[in-house]
Amino acid sequence: MQCPGQDSRYWSGEDVFETTCPHCGHAVEFFKDDSQRKCSHCGQKLLNPKLDFGCASYCPYADQCLGALPPELLAQRGDLFKDRVATAMRRYFGTDARRIKHAEDVAAHAAEIGREERGNLAVIMAAAFLHDIGIKEAERKYNSSAAHHQHAEGPPVARALLTELKADNDLIEEVCDIIGHHHSPRAEETTNFKVLYDADLIVNLEEKFHEQPPAAERLEAILNASFLTDSGRRLAKKHLLKYAKN
């Protein structure tokens, strides 16, 4: 069955439109599901200025539905899903600015490490924004943010948020698995877990060292022994060496 949003039988007059080629000023007609078109006057390829990824930001069949997307639009698709998860996290934490900032800082580091380690950025970014999502329930139920309470309470909350966003089931399962033990690496771990673990560790150490700077030898030992990826270790050195006491 064809997705109704892509079936022209359900389209309105606004689903076929014209835009102006920025290179020559010629009118170019777009159908709403065109990812790009070539200007008939100058031959320049134009991206669809109104393409709405909507369900394509999370649907596992989006490539089949929309066809082969150019790199610029694939990047937008990933960014849209990431932004939807970030928004859900911010709404859930509400006025808890400290927890929101922590999640955003972890996500920023995770994106950098994830690209270098060639992880699945959709999984990594969702896990980064939601890794501490169990804290609110842990504190409500147990008056504690201890790791084991976060590990127990986080996955159900993350699952509900990602299900509401209609994320792919495989993504939901992997993100919930990561959240459910994100402080406690197993003997064998996926690249996606390692990226999240290292990004979270950098932010946790940065927050700790801001209040209590470590001795240089102690910091060196942490950097050499605590990280699961080479990219995470390099990024940690970049951000944490400034805190070392001589």
Order of alpha helices (4+ residues) and beta strands (2+ residues): beta-beta-beta-beta-alpha-alpha-alpha-alpha-alpha-alpha-alpha-alpha-alpha-alpha
